[in-house]
């Protein structure tokens, strides 16, 4: 094989083997070190009667009946600082499997290289044997490669079928919102078209490679250009892609372009992202969210809520997202620091949370959490809101549970949620009931 002849294969393999052996030895030494246990010193009592503190013990003489006082030296104790023990344990607790995995992986790569080299040598010997017997040494390889193309085609198509059967149901559950059904339909149509193209193109590619393989009585035909073929494979994909793009565009417009009447009838909530948490704000009995201003942000007022706007006085803090079923929900989305993304997979809801900008998404949940649990047979299942933008080291922490409940359960839950406008915030912004009119007094009283 030219690969072996023209490279320092043996030298590289020997060096890799030596490195792997060293790493393996180090791994086993780490394993033995980890097995050691650092135990605190134990002072054992002397059999003659010395207690654990090393005090003087009395021993009775069985012959005389007298008691002899025997002074025993206290056992020496060594005190080890707790911090030193913890540091030593952390230092020795490095998992040796890390080194073993590295060594085994490195060894596997080079074993594969050796296997390829051996197979190449076998083929080379076979070619020499055929040549000595006066047989063909070229075209039989073309036939062999053509058969391999057919085998790869059959295995690949079976892999597509297997993936659809076993992974299809795992990739997507039924949507739990009204608009989610339209998004799922768009996704299914796109997947069907792409699958048809995938199957036909691979049948053509692999089938042509087999059918037009080189033979002694066939000469290649030089076919540089054909306008008809160029038009076909340009126009047809362009038309299909245009249809898919327009389909997606109108579906998205129908979801995001909500009429003013529908907006008024929806439950308004606000979700604000920051590194690395979400804050959820519900409107009070007035059904409206007040304004925020980042200049008003303080340790007590982390959202910068403008309490001069009286709509904010009855706004409530949600410990989780709880939504009534079959009721439109309009989410106002924002960010305090970097770009985040409000994402609820089961609802087919995703919208970027942009600093300094309000974005919105309106949807109607149609399946309660309990109904979804019954549907899946998983009675610990919950909807979850995630961040779909990698926003930093704690990105994985940006999760919040979402519950869809009945209207009665929602009202009972919302009545228990605390107000943003607490007594501390009232003092901070110097707002008192004495300076407000009678209509506002109940709101301030409920804020307490």
C-alpha positions in Angstrom: 0.0 0.0 0.0 1.2 3.5 -0.9 -0.1 4.8 2.4 2.3 2.6 4.3 5.2 3.1 1.9 5.0 6.8 1.8 4.5 7.5 5.5 6.3 6.8 8.7 3.4 4.6 9.7 5.4 2.2 11.9 7.2 5.0 13.7 4.0 6.9 14.4 2.2 3.7 15.6 5.1 2.8 18.0 5.2 6.3 19.4 1.4 6.3 19.9 1.6 2.9 21.6 4.3 4.1 24.0 2.3 7.2 24.8 -0.8 5.1 25.4 1.1 2.7 27.6 2.4 5.6 29.7 -1.1 7.1 30.1 -2.5 3.7 31.0 0.2 3.2 33.7 -0.5 6.6 35.1 -4.2 5.8 35.1 -3.7 2.6 37.1 -1.5 4.5 39.6 -4.2 7.1 39.9 -6.7 4.3 40.6 -4.6 2.9 43.4 -4.0 6.3 44.9 -7.7 7.0 44.8 -8.3 3.8 46.7 -6.4 5.1 49.7 -8.6 6.4 52.5 -7.3 9.1 54.8 -8.7 8.1 58.2 -8.6 10.3 61.3 -6.2 9.1 64.0 -7.7 6.7 66.5 -6.3 6.4 70.0 -7.0 2.8 71.2 -7.5 2.0 74.9 -4.6 0.0 76.5 -5.6 -3.5 77.6 -4.2 -2.8 81.0 -6.9 -0.3 81.7 -5.7 3.0 80.2 -8.7 5.0 78.9 -8.8 6.6 75.5 -7.5 9.9 76.9 -4.3 8.2 78.2 -5.1 8.8 81.8 -3.8 6.7 84.7 -5.6 3.5 85.2 -5.8 1.2 88.2 -4.9 -2.4 87.9 -5.7 -5.0 90.6 -3.1 -7.6 91.6 -5.0 -11.0 91.7 -2.5 -12.5 94.2 -2.3 -9.8 96.8 -5.6 -8.1 96.3 -3.9 -4.8 96.3 -4.4 -2.3 93.6 -1.4 -1.1 91.7 -1.4 2.2 90.1 0.1 2.0 86.6 0.9 5.2 84.8 0.6 4.9 81.1 1.9 7.6 78.7 -0.9 9.1 76.7 -1.0 8.0 73.1 0.3 10.6 70.6 -2.4 12.2 68.4 -1.9 14.0 65.2 -4.4 16.7 64.3 -5.1 17.2 60.6 -6.8 20.4 59.6 -10.1 19.7 57.9 -9.2 21.9 54.9 -6.0 19.9 54.3 -8.0 16.6 54.3 -10.6 18.0 51.9 -7.9 19.4 49.6 -6.1 16.0 49.6 -9.3 14.2 48.8 -10.1 16.5 45.9 -6.6 16.0 44.6 -6.8 12.3 44.7 -10.4 11.9 43.5 -9.5 12.5 39.8 -11.3 9.7 37.9 -8.7 7.4 36.3 -11.3 6.5 33.7 -10.4 9.7 31.9 -6.9 8.5 31.2 -8.1 5.0 30.3 -10.7 6.4 27.8 -8.0 8.5 26.1 -5.7 5.6 25.8 -8.3 3.2 24.5 -9.6 5.7 22.0 -6.0 6.4 20.7 -5.3 2.7 20.5 -8.6 2.1 18.6 -7.7 4.7 16.0 -4.4 3.1 15.3 -5.8 -0.4 15.3 -8.2 0.7 12.6 -5.2 2.1 10.6 -3.5 -1.3 11.0 -6.6 -3.1 9.9 -6.9 -0.8 6.8 -3.2 -1.5 6.0 -3.7 -5.3 6.3 -6.7 -5.2 4.1 -4.8 -3.2 1.5 -1.9 -5.7 1.6 -4.4 -8.6 1.1 -5.9 -6.8 -2.0 -2.5 -6.2 -3.3 -1.6 -9.9 -3.0 -4.8 -10.8 -4.7 -4.1 -8.4 -7.6 -0.6 -9.9 -8.0 -2.1 -13.4 -8.1 -4.6 -12.5 -10.7 -2.0 -10.8 -12.8 0.3 -13.9 -12.6 -2.6 -16.0 -13.8 -3.3 -13.7 -16.7 -6.6 -12.4 -15.4 -8.1 -8.9 -15.3 -6.7 -6.7 -12.5 -8.7 -3.5 -13.1 -12.3 -4.0 -14.1 -13.2 -6.5 -11.4 -12.6 -3.6 -8.9 -15.1 -1.5 -10.8 -17.7 -4.2 -10.5 -16.8 -4.6 -6.8 -17.2 -0.9 -6.2 -20.5 -0.8 -8.1 -21.9 -3.6 -5.9 -20.8 -1.7 -2.8 -22.7 1.3 -4.1 -25.9 -0.8 -4.3 -25.3 -2.2 -0.8 -24.8 1.3 0.6 -28.0 2.5 -1.2 -30.1 -0.3 0.4 -28.6 0.2 3.8 -29.0 4.0 3.6 -32.7 3.7 2.6 -33.3 1.2 5.4 -31.7 3.6 7.8 -34.1 6.4 6.7 -37.0 4.0 7.2 -35.7 2.9 10.6 -35.1 6.5 11.7 -38.7 7.5 10.9 -40.2 4.5 12.6 -38.1 4.7 15.8 -37.2 8.4 16.1 -40.2 10.0 14.4 -42.4 9.9 17.4 -39.6 11.1 19.7 -38.8 14.2 17.7 -42.2 15.8 18.1 -45.2 15.4 20.3 -48.7 16.7 19.5 -48.8 20.5 19.8 -50.6 21.8 22.9 -51.7 25.1 21.3 -54.0 26.1 18.4 -51.4 27.6 16.2 -49.1 24.7 16.9 -51.2 22.5 14.7 -50.5 24.8 11.7 -46.7 24.8 12.5 -46.8 21.0 12.7 -48.6 20.7 9.4 -46.0 22.9 7.8 -43.2 20.9 9.3 -44.7 17.6 8.1 -45.2 18.8 4.5 -41.6 20.1 4.4 -40.3 16.8 5.8 -42.3 14.8 3.2 -40.9 16.8 0.3 -37.4 16.6 1.6 -37.7 12.9 2.1 -38.9 12.4 -1.5 -36.0 14.4 -2.8 -33.6 12.5 -0.5 -34.8 9.1 -1.7 -34.9 9.9 -5.4 -31.6 11.7 -5.5 -29.8 8.8 -3.7 -31.4 6.2 -6.0 -30.2 8.2 -8.9 -26.7 8.8 -7.6 -26.0 5.2 -6.4 -27.9 3.6 -9.2 -26.0 5.5 -11.9 -22.7 4.6 -10.2 -23.6 1.0 -10.5 -25.2 1.0 -14.0 -22.5 3.0 -15.7 -19.5 1.4 -14.1 -16.5 0.9 -16.3 -16.4 -2.3 -18.4 -14.0 -3.4 -21.2 -16.5 -2.8 -24.0 -17.8 0.6 -22.8 -16.3 3.9 -23.5 -17.2 7.1 -21.6 -19.3 9.6 -23.6 -18.3 13.3 -23.3 -21.4 15.2 -22.5 -20.4 18.7 -21.5 -23.8 20.6 -21.4 -27.5 20.3 -21.8 -29.8 23.4 -21.5 -32.9 21.3 -20.8 -31.3 19.5 -17.8 -30.0 22.8 -16.5 -33.5 24.3 -16.6 -35.1 21.3 -15.0 -32.8 21.1 -12.0 -32.9 24.9 -11.5 -36.6 25.7 -12.1 -38.2 22.8 -10.2 -36.2 23.3 -6.9 -36.8 27.1 -7.2 -40.5 26.6 -7.5 -40.6 24.1 -4.6 -38.5 26.3 -2.3 -40.7 29.3 -3.2 -43.8 27.5 -2.3 -42.3 26.3 1.0 -41.1 29.8 1.9 -44.5 31.4 1.1 -46.2 28.7 3.1 -44.0 29.4 6.1 -44.3 33.2 5.6 -48.1 33.2 5.6 -48.3 30.7 8.5 -46.0 32.9 10.6 -48.0 36.0 9.7 -51.2 34.4 10.7 -49.7 33.6 14.1 -48.0 36.9 14.9 -50.4 39.4 13.3 -53.1 39.4 15.9 -56.1 41.7 15.6 -56.5 44.4 18.3 -59.8 42.8 19.4 -58.0 39.5 20.0 -55.2 41.3 21.9 -57.7 42.9 24.2 -59.4 39.6 25.0 -56.1 37.8 25.8 -54.5 37.4 29.2 -51.4 39.6 29.3 -48.2 38.5 31.1 -44.7 39.7 30.9 -41.6 37.5 30.9 -38.2 39.1 31.4 -34.9 37.2 30.9 -31.6 37.9 32.6 -28.4 35.9 33.3 -29.6 33.4 34.4 -33.2 33.4 35.3 -36.7 34.5 34.2 -39.0 36.9 35.9 -42.8 36.5 35.3 -45.2 39.4 35.9 -49.0 39.1 35.9 -51.4 42.0 35.6 -53.8 42.6 38.5 -57.5 43.1 38.5 -57.2 45.9 35.9 -55.9 43.3 33.4 -53.1 45.7 32.3 -49.3 45.7 32.7 -47.8 49.0 33.6 -44.6 50.5 32.1 -41.0 49.8 33.0 -38.0 52.0 32.8 -34.5 50.6 33.1 -33.4 53.9 34.8 -35.6 53.0 37.8 -33.8 49.6 38.4 -32.7 49.2 42.1 -32.0 46.2 44.3 -35.6 46.2 45.4 -37.0 47.0 42.0 -35.0 44.7 39.8 -37.3 45.1 36.8 -37.3 48.9 36.9 -41.1 49.1 37.2 -42.4 52.6 37.1 -44.8 52.8 40.0 -45.8 56.3 39.1 -47.9 54.4 36.5 -50.9 53.2 38.6 -51.4 50.2 36.4 -48.3 48.7 38.2 -49.8 48.8 41.6 -51.7 45.5 41.4 -49.2 43.6 39.2 -48.2 40.2 40.7 -45.1 38.1 40.7 -45.5 34.6 39.3 -43.4 31.9 40.9 -44.1 29.8 37.7 -46.1 30.3 34.6 -49.7 29.2 35.1 -52.1 29.6 32.2 -55.8 28.9 31.9 -56.7 26.4 29.2 -58.5 27.5 26.0 -57.9 31.2 26.8 -55.7 33.4 24.6 -52.4 34.4 26.3 -50.3 37.4 25.1 -46.7 37.3 26.3 -44.7 40.5 26.5 -41.0 39.5 26.3 -38.0 41.4 27.3 -34.4 41.1 28.5 -32.3 43.0 31.0 -28.8 42.2 29.7 -28.1 40.0 26.7 -30.1 38.3 24.0 -32.3 35.5 25.3 -35.1 33.5 23.7 -38.5 32.6 25.1 -39.1 29.0 24.1 -41.8 26.5 25.1 -41.4 23.4 22.8 -44.8 21.8 23.5 -46.5 25.1 22.6 -44.5 25.7 19.4 -43.7 29.1 20.9 -40.4 30.9 20.4 -39.5 34.6 20.4 -36.3 36.4 21.0 -35.9 38.5 24.2 -34.0 41.6 23.1 -32.6 44.2 25.5 -34.3 47.5 25.2 -37.1 46.2 22.9 -40.5 44.6 23.5 -41.4 41.5 21.6 -44.7 39.6 21.7 -46.2 36.2 21.1 -49.9 35.3 21.5 -51.1 31.7 21.7 -54.0 29.6 23.1 -53.1 26.5 25.1 -55.5 23.7 24.4 -54.3 20.8 26.6 -54.0 21.0 30.3 -50.9 19.6 32.1 -53.0 16.8 33.6 -54.4 15.9 30.1 -50.9 15.8 28.6 -49.7 13.6 31.5 -52.5 11.1 30.8 -51.8 11.3 27.1 -48.1 10.5 27.6 -48.6 8.1 30.5 -46.0 10.1 32.4 -47.5 11.6 35.6 -44.5 13.6 36.5 -44.4 15.4 33.1 -44.5 19.2 33.0 -44.4 21.8 30.3 -41.2 23.9 30.5 -40.0 27.2 29.3 -36.4 27.4 28.2 -33.9 29.8 26.7 -33.1 29.0 23.1 -30.1 31.3 22.9 -26.8 30.4 24.4 -26.4 33.3 26.8 -23.5 32.4 29.0 -22.2 29.8 31.4 -25.4 29.4 33.3 -27.6 29.1 30.2 -28.8 25.7 31.2 -30.4 27.2 34.4 -32.8 29.3 32.5 -35.8 27.0 32.9 -39.3 27.7 34.3 -42.1 25.3 34.8 -45.3 26.0 32.9 -48.7 24.7 34.0 -52.0 24.7 32.0 -55.0 24.4 34.3 -58.7 25.1 34.4 -60.0 28.6 34.8 -61.0 27.9 38.4 -57.6 26.6 39.3 -56.0 29.6 37.6 -58.0 32.0 39.7 -57.2 30.2 42.9 -53.5 30.3 42.0 -53.3 33.9 41.0 -55.0 35.0 44.2 -52.1 33.6 46.2 -49.3 35.3 44.2 -47.5 38.3 45.9 -47.6 41.9 44.6 -44.6 43.7 43.2 -45.6 46.9 44.9 -44.5 45.9 48.4 -44.3 48.1 51.5 -40.5 48.5 50.9 -41.1 49.7 47.4 -43.7 52.1 48.6 -41.2 53.7 51.0 -38.5 53.8 48.3 -40.7 55.6 45.9 -42.3 57.7 48.6 -45.8 56.7 47.6 -48.4 56.8 50.4 -52.1 56.3 50.6 -52.5 59.8 51.8 -51.4 61.3 48.5 -53.7 59.1 46.4 -57.4 59.5 45.7 -60.0 57.1 47.2 -60.2 55.0 44.1 -56.6 54.1 44.4 -56.7 53.3 48.1 -57.9 49.7 47.8 -55.1 48.9 45.4 -52.5 50.2 47.8 -54.1 48.3 50.6 -54.0 45.0 48.6 -50.3 45.7 47.7 -49.5 45.1 51.4 
